[in-house]
Amino acid sequence: MTRTASREGVGAELRRWREHRALSQLALASRAEVSTRHLSYVENGRSRPTPEMILKLADELDVPLGAQNQLLLSGGYAPQHPQRALEDQDLSTVMDGLRALLDAHAPWPALLLDDHWDLIDANNSMEALLAGCDPTLLEPPINVLRLALHPRGLAPRIRNLAIWRSHLMDQLAHRLERTGGDAVLQALHDELLTYPGGTGSGAAQGPVVVLELETRDGLLRFFSVAGRLDGPTDVTLDALHLETFVPADEETRQRMAARSPG
């Protein structure tokens, strides 16, 4: 890669992210405390940004850590955010803590997911929701959006499928926005659009969107709460999020509590 090609590559990528975030050059330059002229030179390849400048602009554009590394590579620099395997010893304390949170949420279901909604871990309470799904959908890697909306997954048992499908597709659209159009997420989005969507209104009733799922224990109703790590510096950890389910009525609370061995 020549120096000129590096300038043009990183400049074009920064412009793409800026336009994706619907920011003008003036707005981004003001946030990053650089001149509009300098930002223009960076974007058109006339000026080579330093790694510090790339990271400053990426931070103002809310670029995920993995994509920040790609920006640095496009500029001819080494990545600055480490990316370790989930089994790496350096991540063991964090991963043990996240797994402890999953177990502590029992008897309510809880999942640990990556940015593509692939399952990393789950507590035993998830079994109540998954009974009856096609076994092929439960073979790793398990994508929970596919599992939820596939006609051989949870979808036939979701009483309010139109509403829940709309809720999940909105979440996917927001994640696509944040990641700048991640190719894996886009392919998943296109796949899910081919699945049957249920009948009836897609508008939620009440203050939160509730999953209504027919199970062997009867009708279970949950709302979900998602959480991410605060200030991760590792690409792998930056992609993780917890998805916890909370009973939306007393019947669900009692049925799930009755399944708990404690």
Buried (B, 14 or more C-beta within 10 A) or exposed (E): EEEEEBBBBBBBBBBBBBEBBEBEBEBBBBBBEBEBEBBBBBBEBEBBBEBEBBBBBBEBBEBBBBBBBBBBBBBBBEBBBBBEEBEEEEBEEBBEEBBEBBEEBBBBBBBBBBBBBBBBBBBBBBEBBBEEBEEEBEEEEBBBBBBBBBEEBBBBBBBBBBBBBBBBBEBBEEBBBBBBEBEEBEEBBEBBEEBEBBEEEBEBEEEEBBBBBBBEBEBBBBBBEEEEBEEBEBBBBBBBBBBBBBBBBEBBBEBBEEEEEE
